[in-house]
Amino acid sequence: MTDKTPTPDIWSKPLDRRQMLKTLGVVGSVMALSGPRELAHAMAQRQAGVEAVPEPPASGPSRATGEIPKRPLGKTGVQVSALCFGGAHWGRMSSEAEATRLLHEALEAGVTFLDNAWEYHGGRSEEWMGNALQGRRQQVFLMTKVCSHGRDKRVAMQQLEESLRRLRTDYVDLWQIHEVIYDDDPDRHFAPGGAAEALLEAKRQGKVRFIGFTGHKDPKIHLKMLAHEFPFDACQLPLNVFDATYRSFEHEVLPVLNRRGIAPLAMKTLSGNGEPIKQGIMTVEEALRYVLSLPVASIVSGIDSRQVLQQNLDAVRRFTPMTVAEMQALRTRVAQHAKEGRFEPFKSSNRYDGQIGREQHGLS
């Protein structure tokens, strides 16, 4: 296939990892000085009750051309596609050949941000993605996650080496602590010799460019992680219209991330299983448009078929920000369905809690 996504000049010739990271660091510093702040301004307007919401930042070709807009990754100075290709659902596909074709189609469409994790399908998702990216690695911003689940730095660093081998690369762009969902997780990760130290060590070694954490259970756990004032570059959190009513990450965590310049990565935008869509409570377009109207860097979406890929591409390409009134009207419309986390089972039940994490917490 012909690569349609423009690549920066710094990638026009081969560089070893140290050279590339040094160069990207300079570029990132320049971009950070002039990075757009429209989304943070929009949130301030919302809090002040201003109805008009300016368009979230987009760089490169306009949406009229069919390209996927890009957004700033917090204060890193890097830009990523507003749609991130999720690796968990993708790894369930029936064959590697089919999965590779789908990923390549997403790349051709302008999706440059890819998600993965050490534990997805026993490493299969990373292996497939590594194979699919041969000859294309420098076109993408590649994220994977460490799944130590409270184990020490040694385990975390070993997992990083395994992820790099599977992904067939010598660095990842973003390495995040996966599934911070138990009350004691922050204490475990920040204990001496814990995963937080592994993040810093990996960054020092040049094996990762940026660091973060993820979780889907309770905003209080996210806030406990953030209370350590650790230099996180990104944070993945569940954001959808139901979230505004129950254990709201939008109200409690998102403003903290934006104040600190930590890139918010939205997940569970369709409630993790698309059930509200199936029941006709809302449309895919409404669900994605609502979250894209928030000050987020990207939406991490599970994609396991051409149909799902196309519906997401169409929604992102057609995106225009909702007004304050539109967002509130949608929240009000679904509020009766949002009680007790009915359509957010990742918060209200253990159905979305990974088995490895459960075992490490004695819940097998």
C-alpha positions, 0 to 999 in steps of 0.5 A: 500500500502507498503511505498517505500519512505525511511523515516529519522530515526528521524521519526521512532517513534512518536514525538510531534510537538515541539520535531520534529521541534527541531530535524529537526532544528538540522538536517537542520543546518548540511545539510545546511553546506554541501548542494550541490551548483551545480545549482548555479554554473551552472547558473554562468557558463551560465552567463559566456558562458560556454556550459557544464552544470553539473547535478543538485543535486540529492540525494538518489537512482540514476535515473536508479532505477526509483526513483524521485530525490531530491533537496535542498530546498534553504538554509533550509537544507531540501531536497524535490522531484524534482516533487511537486504534485499540489493540485489545479487541483487535487481537481477538480477530480470527487471523493475523492476516485479517488483523494486519489488513485492518490495521494497514487500512487504518494507517492509510486512513490517517490513524497514527496512534496505536494502543497495546498492552503486554497482557493482551491475549497472552502477547498475541496483540503485541506480536501481531502489531509488531509484524504488521508495523514492519517498514511502517514503525516510524509512521506511528505513535506506538503505545503499550502498557506494563502489567506488573499489577503491583509487582516490582520494578524488575518484573516491569522492566522484564515485561518492557523487554518482552513488549519490545521484542514482540513489537519488533522495535527498540522503543515505544512512544508511550508506556503506561501502567495498566489497569490501576483499579484497586484501592491499594494500586497507587501504594503498590506502584509508588512503593520503593522499587515499584512500577513508577521507578520502572517508568523513569528508568525506561525513559532514562534508558531511551526505551520509552519516550513518554509515560502514563497510567490507565484505569477504569474503576473509580476517579478517586484511585486516579486522583490518588495516583496523581497526588504523587506529583509524578511526571506523567505525560498521559493518563487513560480514563473512561469518558462517556456521556453516562460518566457525568452521572456516576463516579464521574472521571469527567468532573473529577479527573479531567480538569486535573489532567488539563491543569497539569498538561497531562494528556487525557486519553479517553476510553470506554466511549461506547460503554465498553460493550456498545450496549447503549447503542444496541438498545437504541439509547444513543447513536455511535455518532452521539457517543463519539461526538460527546467525548471528542467535544471534551478536552481530550488528546485522543479516543482509544477505540476497540476496532475488530472489523472494517465496519467498526473502523469505518463508523469510527473514521466517519464520526471523527472526520465529520466531527464538529464540537457540541455546544454546552447546551447540546452536551447537557441535553444528551446527559439529561436524556441518558441520566435515567439509564446512568444510575448505579453504573448500569451502562458502565459495568467496568466501574460497577462490576468486576466483569472488566477486571483483568485476570492477571490483576485479580490474581495479583490481588488474591482474587483469582 
